[in-house]
Amino acid sequence: MAVSAVAQYLQHLAAERRLSPHTVAAYQRDLDNLTRLVGDKPLAELTVTDIRSAIMKLRSQGLSATSVARQLSSWRGFYTFACRRLGYTSNPCLGLRPPKAAKALPQILSPDACAQLLDGTGETTADDALMARDRAIFELFYSSGLRLSELAGLDLNDVNLQAGEAQVTGKGRKTRIVPVGKQALDAISDWLPQRLTLMSRRDGIPGAARDNTTALFISQRGSRLTPRSVQLRLNRWALQAGLGQHVHPHMLRHAFATHVLQSSGDLRAVQEMLGHASISTTQIYTHLDWQHLAKVYDQAHPRARKKS
């Protein structure tokens, strides 16, 4: 049985572009959605009119402009591949512009809020090993601006305590070196002996991992800590620290970028540290910085103050 065009494209994404299974699954959902929207008409026969009609259907279903733009991008990528590799004669997505979406600025924590979070004592019921692990995780997030998947994927030999840096594997399995600050280095140094403690405990836990995992951050069962577990631990730690708001890992990444940019003004350096392929992605933080400056101006300048 011949492999479908969509299956060949997904295989290309996984094997050649080396995208994560989660990303490949998202592409598959978008292409399955296109098939559903166009009915029985084969993908190879779709026209610009068909794609435009599919976009209108998505909008009529209440899908946001951002979600529609993402699906159109997935469809365009499939047709680009199909024209190059599978003999498709045209790309019906060419020339179609996605609906414009208002740019949503990311939520960040202020320097004071970050200090309140990181200087907190964590859960009162947590033991020393878990507290040391969590502190090292959160310090590293804020110190180096890592993505959640990047932090969860760190191995022991990825962090060089002497050099003060870490090797990170980001999107598309691209690696980069990021600096690690002193407080994060100290927290990791405190965690490593406690990691051995957790590893020794696992023998008494039914179903615990028996392999000698190389993961830097592990669970109580001795296995690599999952991204979901990190999210839950961070939010719990934030509540314990009295922040009074939901805190997710990306907020620490945003805080890292914004605070470094406010102090240095070096957009290119922030781009490199974040692992952004395009500087346009990093430029969102210049808007955040401008918001901060505008607020200070409005509060401080005598001719800018609003009359009561």
N, C-alpha and C positions, 0 to 999 in steps of 0.2 A: 504493500500500500504506500502510495506517494506521501511524502511529508508535506503538510500544508505550508502555504507561504508564511502564515503567521508563526507556525512552529519553527520554521527555518530562521525567521527574524529573531525570535526569542532565544534560539540557540546561539545566534550570532552575538546577541547582547551578553549572554552569559559566558560564552567561550572566548570570543574575540575582544569584546569591549570590557569584559570582566566585571560587569555590574553585579551588585549583590542580588541574592535570590529575592529579597524584598522589593527591590527596584524592578526586577524582571517581572515579578508578579503584578506590579502596578501597571506596567506596559501591557501585560496580557489583559487585565481588566478593562483598560481603555480600548483595546482593539476588539474585545468581546462586545463592548458597549456599542462600538461603531457597527459591528455586524448586526446587532439587535436593532439599531436605529434605521438601518437601510433595508431591512427585511430580507427578501430572498435574492436580492441583486448581488452578484459576486463582487468581491473587493476589486478585482482586476478591471471591472467595467464601470466603476464609479466615476462620476464627473464632478466638476467644481460645484455644479448645482446641487448634487447629492450631498456633498460635504457641507455646503452652506445650509441645506435643509436640516441636516443632522445637528448642526450648531444651534439653529433656531429651536429645535425640539428640546435640546438640553437647557436652553435659556427659559423655555416655557415651563420646564419642570422645576424651575426655581434654583437651578445650579448657579453658583457664583461665577463671576467673570474669571476669577483665578482658576477655578476647576475646569471651566470650559477651555481656557487657554492651555492648560496642562494636557487635556485630552487631544486638542488640535495638534499640539507639539508631538505627542505620541504617534498620532496618525501620520503626520508629515514625515517623521523618522522612518516609519514602516515603508511608506511609498518611496522614499529616497533609496532605501535598501532594495526594495523590489525592482525599481527601475535599473539599478546597477547590477544586481545579481540574478534576478528572476525573470527578466524579459518584459516587465511591465512597460507599456509604451508612454505613460504619462503619470505625473504626480498631481492628482486633483486638489491637493492642499496648497500648491504653490500660488502665491498671490493673495491668499486669504489672511486677513489680519484678525487676531483674536480680539474679543471685546476688551475694552480698556477697564482696568480695575484700579481703584484707588490704592495707593501704596500704604500698606499698614506698617507702621513703625514697630519694631520689636519691643517687647517689654524688657526693661532692664532694672537692675537693683542699683541704688545709689552706693557710693563708697561707704557711707555709714551703715547702710543695710547689709552690705557684704561683710563689714567688720563685725556687726552684730551676729550675723549667721556663723561666721567662721570662728569667732571667739567664744561662741556658746559652748555649753557642756554636753550637748547632745541629749539623748534619752537618759532619764534618771535610772531607768531599769536596765540599760545596756551594760554589758561587761566591757572590760578594758580592751579586749581584742576588737570587738565590733566598733567601739568608739574610735580607736586608733585607725581602723580601716576607713570608716566614714569620713573622719577628719582629713585623712590623706587624699581621699577621692575629691572632696569639695575644694580643698586647697589647690589641688592640681587643676580642676576645672577653671577656677578663677585665675590661677597663675599663668596658665598656658592657652586658655581659650579653646579647649578641645571640644569636639562633638561627642555626644553620648556614645556612639558606636566606636569612636576612636579610643575613648578611655576604657570601655569594657574590653576592647581587643588588645590592650597593652599586655606584654609579657614582661617577665622579670628583667630580661636582658635588654629591654627597650629603653630603660631609664638608666642614665649614667649620673650617679650622685656626685662623682668627683668633678665632672665637666659641667654639671648643672643643666642638663638638657635631656630631651627624650626624643626617640624616633617614633613617629606616629604614622599609621597607615590610614589614609583618608579615602575619599570617594574615588572610585575607579582604581582602587588599590595603589594609589600614588602615595609615596612616602615623603615625609618632610621632617626636618629637625626643628624642634621648638625649645625655647629657653624655659627653664623651670626655676621659679623664684626660691629664695632661701626658706621661707616659711613652709612652702610645699615640700622642699627637699627634707626639711626637718621632720615634717609629718610623715613622709614616706619612710624615712629612717626609723621613726618610732613604730611604724606599722610592720616592717619586715620581721622583727622578732615575734610580734603578735601573730603574724601569718603562720609562722612555724607552730605556734600554739594551736591555732585552728586546725592545721594539718594533722597535728597529733591527736586532736579530739575526735576526728572523723571516724576513727576505728570503732568508737562506741556508739555511732549513730547508724541505725538500720538504713540501708539503701544509700549510704554515703559513697562518694566517688572514691575509687581505689587507685586511680592513676595518679602519677606525680605530675599534676598540671603545672604548666609553665606560666599560668596567668598571674599577673601582678595582684589583682584583686579577686579574692575567692569568697565563696559563701561558707556558712557553717558546716556544710557537707563536704567542703574541700573542692568544689567544682568552680569553674569560672563564674564570676558574678554576672548575672544577666542585666541588660539595659533596664528592664522593667524593675528589677530589684533596686537598682541605683535610683531610679525616679522616686520610688516609694520611700526609700531611706532619706533622700534629700528633702522631700516634702515634710516628712515626720520631724526631721531635724529642724527645719525652718519653723514649724509650729512650736516646737520645744524652745526655740530661741526667742519666741515672742514676736515674730515678724507679722503675724496676723494676715498672711496672704499665701496663696498657693505659689510655690517656687519650683520650677522645673529646670533641668540641667542647662538648657539652651539660654536661660536667663543669665547664668553665670558666664557663658560664652559671650553673650551680648555685652555684659558688664565689662568683661575683660577688654573687648574691642573698643568700647566707648571710652573707658577710663584711660587706656593707653593713647588713644587718638587725641583726647582732650589735653593730655599732658605733652605729647610729642608733636602732634600735627603731621605725623609721617604716615600717610595713607598707604603707601606702597609697602612699608614694613608691616603694617597691620594685615594687609592682604596676604603677604607671605606667611605670617604666623598663623592666620586662620585657614590657610590652604585653599583660598578662593581662586578658581581658574581665571576669573575676570575681575578686574578692579571695579567694574560697575556694581558687582554684588557687594563689595566692601563700602561703596559710597553711601549706602543707607546710614552708616554711622556718622557721616558728616551731617546728615539731617538731624540726627539726635543731638549732635554737638551744637548745631545751630539753634535748636529748640532751647537748649540750656542757656546759651548766650543771650537769646532773645528774652528769655524770662528774667535773667539778671539785668538786662538793659531796661526792661519795662519797670522793674522794681527800683532801679537805682537812678536812672536819668530823670532830672526834674521836668524836662519837657515831654517825657514819654509817659509819665504816670497818668493813669486815668483819673478823672475827677470823680470824687465820691458823690 
